[in-house]
Amino acid sequence: MISHGELDRVTWRKSTRSEAGSSCVSVAVIRGFAAIRDSKDRGRRTVILGVPAFRELVQAIKDGDHDM
C-alpha cells in the first residue's frame, strides 16, 4: 500500500490546460500506481489506481464516457 508520507513526497502534476478556479485533478505516479486528487482540496481522499486502469480511465474520459 502507498502511505500518506509517500504521497506527500511525490511530484504532483496538473494539466497545463487547467485554469485558475476550474475543476481539475492532480496526478502522481508512484511505484506502478497513479494517484489522483482534487487540485483545489488536497485534504480530500486520494484515489489510487494501477497504471493500466488509469490509462483506461483517461481513454474513457477522452471518449466522452464521463461527460457531465
N, C-alpha and C positions, 0 to 999 in steps of 0.2 A: 504494500500500500504506500501511497505517497503521503508524507507528513505535511502538516501546516508549515513547519520550518523550511522544508524543501520548496514549497510554493512561494515562500517569502523571498527566496534567493534566486528564483529563475527570472529570465528576461521575458517580460510580457510584451506582446506585440498587438497593435491595433491597426486597422486598415488606414491607409493614407487617405482614403476617400471619406472617412468619417468626419463629421462636422461637430463643432462645439455644441453641446446640448442635445445631440441626436442620440438615438438608441443604438449603442454599439457594444460589442463584446471585445474582450482581450483574450488572446490565446497564447499559451506557452507549451512547448514540447519538452517533456521530461521523461527520461527512461522508457521510451516507446509508447508514451501516452500523450494525449492532447488535453490540456487543462483549459477550461473555458470559464470566464467570469464576466460579470457586468462591469463595464468600464467605469461607470459613474458610482456604483455602490459596491466597492471591493470587499465589504464586510459580508455580503451575501454568500450563499453557498457556491462553491466551485464545482463544476461538472467535469468529471474525468472520463474520457473515452479512449479506447485503443485507437491508434492511428488509422487503421483501416476503417473503423466505424466513423471516425471524424471525417475522413475523406468521403465516405458515403453521405454523411450529413451535408457537407459542403456541396456536393453534386446535387443533392435533393433540393437544397436552397437555390442553387443556380437554375435548376429546372422549374422553379416556381412551386414546388410541392408544399412549401411552408409560408406562402404569401398570406398576409393578413389583410 
